[in-house]
Amino acid sequence: DVTKFTLEDFKILEKILSELIQLVRFHQINGKEFVLEVWPFRQLLPDNLIEDILRCYLISNAVPLHNVFPIRLGNINVKIESVIINKKIVLLLTKWIDGKTINDKSSKETRYKFNLLFRSGYGFLARIFYHKSHKTFHQKCDNKGATIVIARISGSMLVGGYNPLDWNGTNIWKQTKDSFIFLLSDLNNPQSANLGRVTNKTYAVYCGNDHGPTFGGVDLFDPNNRGNQEHCNSYPNIGIPASFEISDYEVFQVVKN
């Protein structure tokens, strides 16, 4: 019973645990467990670590500054046909789809299948939103339900978005509270990811015959041959460059297992 601990008891315990505390993945403990199991022993933790943990609980998708470790993947039972993303990113995307954060505990089983619908290579995507190939996008991706769009820019940097609806429609806006966009600066480090959930659900996604996948008012992609986030209004600014060239991208249908 920690309520019966004396000051001397805490000093002894602190000495015993001092080298182990830095190995604990506090940021992957949910808020309820932290309050019930860790908070009673808060005087054993460095002040800067406590502040960092509380900051991450209070600010959605905040990146931890202390006790940061790679996410444990376990034996993830997932297959994905992709030349852009790996299992780490699949795990991250499933968390976001479920409304969780990067620090929530990982499951060894993913609840979703990611079926490749469309892939473009270098020199092809540059026309996807404006010229010929937007037709191919709609032929392959319309009426498929929820999709994830992932594009590679600037070497290993990834941008993308999740549409929980579909892409069919003739020049219409679709509203949802569950769509999001994201930026990942390091493919091998999910902690580098920035997530932006929709803030103006009325203009969450745009479906048009002459447009490829478009999130918000050009928050992520626009109908020209470049990505653009210069005039965001439906999603928060998460650091996506104002304009960028896209080397390749993939669209996946997201289906619950």
C-alpha positions as semicolon CSV with decimal commas, in nm:
position;residue;x (nm);y (nm);z (nm)
1;D;0,000;0,000;0,000
2;V;0,182;0,308;-0,129
3;T;-0,017;0,536;0,104
4;K;0,178;0,385;0,393
5;F;0,520;0,449;0,237
6;T;0,751;0,671;0,438
7;L;0,996;0,917;0,289
8;E;1,271;0,667;0,361
9;D;1,078;0,395;0,177
10;F;1,060;0,615;-0,133
11;K;1,432;0,692;-0,114
12;I;1,517;0,323;-0,100
13;L;1,283;0,244;-0,389
14;E;1,422;0,532;-0,594
15;K;1,774;0,399;-0,550
16;I;1,665;0,053;-0,662
17;L;1,473;0,174;-0,967
18;S;1,689;0,466;-1,079
19;E;1,854;0,278;-1,368
20;L;1,536;0,097;-1,469
21;I;1,308;0,400;-1,497
22;Q;1,482;0,519;-1,813
23;L;1,392;0,188;-1,980
24;V;1,017;0,208;-1,914
25;R;0,792;0,297;-2,209
26;F;0,573;0,537;-2,011
27;H;0,432;0,697;-2,325
28;Q;0,279;0,366;-2,432
29;I;0,080;0,338;-2,108
30;N;-0,276;0,464;-2,143
31;G;-0,400;0,749;-1,926
32;K;-0,609;0,536;-1,691
33;E;-0,325;0,294;-1,616
34;F;-0,086;0,584;-1,566
35;V;-0,312;0,748;-1,307
36;L;-0,383;0,425;-1,120
37;E;-0,046;0,251;-1,137
38;V;0,224;0,515;-1,194
39;W;0,100;0,844;-1,051
40;P;0,118;0,727;-0,684
41;F;0,494;0,680;-0,741
42;R;0,544;1,008;-0,931
43;Q;0,808;1,134;-0,689
44;L;1,036;0,860;-0,820
45;L;1,027;1,007;-1,171
46;P;1,228;1,303;-1,300
47;D;1,022;1,622;-1,326
48;N;1,098;1,664;-1,697
49;L;0,972;1,310;-1,767
50;I;0,644;1,372;-1,581
51;E;0,591;1,698;-1,770
52;D;0,661;1,522;-2,100
53;I;0,417;1,239;-2,023
54;L;0,139;1,482;-1,924
55;R;0,207;1,692;-2,235
56;C;0,159;1,386;-2,456
57;Y;-0,167;1,295;-2,281
58;L;-0,307;1,647;-2,314
59;I;-0,190;1,728;-2,668
60;S;-0,311;1,490;-2,936
61;N;-0,028;1,328;-3,136
62;A;0,245;1,508;-2,939
63;V;0,584;1,343;-2,989
64;P;0,758;1,227;-2,667
65;L;1,089;1,392;-2,582
66;H;1,204;1,151;-2,311
67;N;1,218;0,770;-2,279
68;V;1,155;0,734;-2,651
69;F;1,187;0,382;-2,791
70;P;1,094;0,218;-3,120
71;I;0,740;0,083;-3,114
72;R;0,724;-0,289;-3,035
73;L;0,573;-0,460;-3,333
74;G;0,550;-0,811;-3,198
75;N;0,455;-1,078;-3,449
76;I;0,216;-0,872;-3,658
77;N;-0,012;-1,082;-3,876
78;V;-0,045;-0,852;-4,175
79;K;0,034;-0,869;-4,544
80;I;0,055;-0,566;-4,767
81;E;0,153;-0,530;-5,131
82;S;0,349;-0,207;-5,121
83;V;0,673;-0,058;-5,245
84;I;0,633;0,245;-5,018
85;I;0,530;0,138;-4,667
86;N;0,624;-0,142;-4,429
87;K;0,457;-0,319;-4,135
88;K;0,550;-0,039;-3,897
89;I;0,352;0,208;-4,103
90;V;0,061;-0,034;-4,143
91;L;0,042;-0,063;-3,765
92;L;0,048;0,314;-3,731
93;L;-0,227;0,362;-3,990
94;T;-0,454;0,108;-3,820
95;K;-0,416;0,296;-3,492
96;W;-0,514;0,622;-3,657
97;I;-0,811;0,463;-3,834
98;D;-0,933;0,339;-3,495
99;G;-0,899;0,689;-3,351
100;K;-0,598;0,596;-3,138
101;T;-0,263;0,771;-3,102
102;I;0,086;0,651;-3,184
103;N;0,152;0,576;-2,817
104;D;-0,143;0,342;-2,764
105;K;-0,057;-0,022;-2,707
106;S;-0,006;-0,226;-3,020
107;S;-0,199;-0,539;-3,108
108;K;-0,034;-0,836;-3,273
109;E;-0,337;-0,864;-3,500
110;T;-0,451;-0,584;-3,728
111;R;-0,825;-0,538;-3,770
112;Y;-0,793;-0,439;-4,135
113;K;-0,682;-0,562;-4,474
114;F;-0,508;-0,317;-4,707
115;N;-0,588;-0,414;-5,066
116;L;-0,382;-0,237;-5,331
117;L;-0,613;-0,064;-5,581
118;F;-0,381;0,167;-5,768
119;R;-0,010;0,238;-5,794
120;S;0,181;0,496;-5,994
121;G;0,550;0,527;-6,068
122;Y;0,781;0,819;-6,126
123;G;0,665;1,041;-6,412
124;F;0,311;0,907;-6,393
125;L;0,173;1,061;-6,078
126;A;0,275;1,408;-6,197
127;R;-0,032;1,392;-6,424
128;I;-0,266;1,207;-6,190
129;F;-0,463;1,506;-6,069
130;Y;-0,496;1,697;-6,390
131;H;-0,452;1,515;-6,720
132;K;-0,519;1,157;-6,834
133;S;-0,458;0,931;-6,539
134;H;-0,721;1,071;-6,302
135;K;-0,963;0,861;-6,509
136;T;-0,764;0,548;-6,426
137;F;-0,770;0,646;-6,059
138;H;-1,150;0,668;-6,060
139;Q;-1,188;0,347;-6,261
140;K;-0,986;0,157;-6,004
141;C;-1,079;0,337;-5,681
142;D;-1,442;0,454;-5,707
143;N;-1,708;0,256;-5,517
144;K;-1,442;0,074;-5,315
145;G;-1,530;0,222;-4,976
146;A;-1,264;0,345;-4,736
147;T;-0,916;0,407;-4,879
148;I;-0,570;0,517;-4,772
149;V;-0,365;0,728;-5,015
150;I;0,012;0,730;-4,959
151;A;0,262;0,933;-5,164
152;R;0,640;0,948;-5,147
153;I;0,804;1,289;-5,172
154;S;1,156;1,417;-5,104
155;G;1,330;1,081;-5,082
156;S;1,188;0,889;-4,787
157;M;0,927;1,146;-4,677
158;L;0,566;1,029;-4,703
159;V;0,239;1,221;-4,712
160;G;-0,108;1,078;-4,735
161;G;-0,466;1,072;-4,625
162;Y;-0,750;0,847;-4,515
163;N;-1,096;0,869;-4,671
164;P;-1,349;0,654;-4,480
165;L;-1,612;0,705;-4,751
166;D;-1,540;0,654;-5,124
167;W;-1,416;0,854;-5,424
168;N;-1,717;0,829;-5,655
169;G;-1,911;1,147;-5,729
170;T;-1,934;1,429;-5,979
171;N;-1,764;1,740;-5,845
172;I;-1,902;1,715;-5,493
173;W;-1,776;1,760;-5,139
174;K;-1,830;1,476;-4,893
175;Q;-1,843;1,523;-4,521
176;T;-1,700;1,299;-4,251
177;K;-1,547;1,340;-3,908
178;D;-1,314;1,042;-3,948
179;S;-1,080;1,142;-4,232
180;F;-0,723;1,253;-4,171
181;I;-0,400;1,352;-4,344
182;F;-0,046;1,274;-4,231
183;L;0,322;1,347;-4,281
184;L;0,597;1,096;-4,209
185;S;0,952;1,226;-4,235
186;D;1,127;0,895;-4,159
187;L;0,985;0,566;-4,284
188;N;1,170;0,367;-4,018
189;N;1,064;0,590;-3,731
190;P;0,686;0,608;-3,676
191;Q;0,750;0,854;-3,392
192;S;0,837;1,113;-3,658
193;A;0,479;1,110;-3,788
194;N;0,246;1,411;-3,777
195;L;-0,128;1,350;-3,793
196;G;-0,399;1,599;-3,886
197;R;-0,761;1,496;-3,827
198;V;-1,031;1,682;-4,016
199;T;-1,147;2,005;-3,851
200;N;-1,405;2,113;-4,111
201;K;-1,598;1,793;-4,177
202;T;-1,825;1,956;-4,437
203;Y;-1,529;1,983;-4,676
204;A;-1,340;1,672;-4,573
205;V;-1,288;1,515;-4,917
206;Y;-1,359;1,629;-5,272
207;C;-1,470;1,394;-5,548
208;G;-1,447;1,521;-5,903
209;N;-1,418;1,375;-6,250
210;D;-1,110;1,584;-6,323
211;H;-0,950;1,533;-5,982
212;G;-0,759;1,255;-5,820
213;P;-0,781;1,203;-5,441
214;T;-0,832;1,546;-5,284
215;F;-0,851;1,617;-4,911
216;G;-1,009;1,945;-4,804
217;G;-0,949;2,273;-4,983
218;V;-0,613;2,160;-5,124
219;D;-0,498;2,072;-4,773
220;L;-0,304;1,784;-4,922
221;F;-0,355;1,749;-5,299
222;D;-0,485;1,991;-5,559
223;P;-0,599;1,935;-5,919
224;N;-0,266;2,047;-6,063
225;N;0,041;1,831;-6,103
226;R;0,186;1,909;-5,761
227;G;0,083;1,846;-5,406
228;N;-0,012;2,160;-5,217
229;Q;-0,091;2,262;-4,860
230;E;-0,058;2,637;-4,897
231;H;-0,425;2,713;-4,832
232;C;-0,534;2,457;-4,575
233;N;-0,878;2,503;-4,428
234;S;-1,025;2,161;-4,354
235;Y;-0,725;2,008;-4,174
236;P;-0,463;2,150;-3,937
237;N;-0,123;2,245;-4,075
238;I;0,100;1,950;-3,987
239;G;0,415;2,065;-4,163
240;I;0,351;1,932;-4,511
241;P;0,555;2,145;-4,755
242;A;0,360;2,419;-4,932
243;S;0,433;2,243;-5,262
244;F;0,608;1,920;-5,349
245;E;0,685;1,681;-5,631
246;I;0,553;1,329;-5,587
247;S;0,772;1,041;-5,703
248;D;0,519;0,759;-5,661
249;Y;0,206;0,676;-5,470
250;E;-0,036;0,399;-5,382
251;V;-0,405;0,374;-5,298
252;F;-0,528;0,095;-5,070
253;Q;-0,880;-0,019;-5,000
254;V;-0,925;-0,053;-4,623
255;V;-1,143;-0,351;-4,529
256;K;-1,223;-0,477;-4,179
257;N;-1,117;-0,836;-4,116
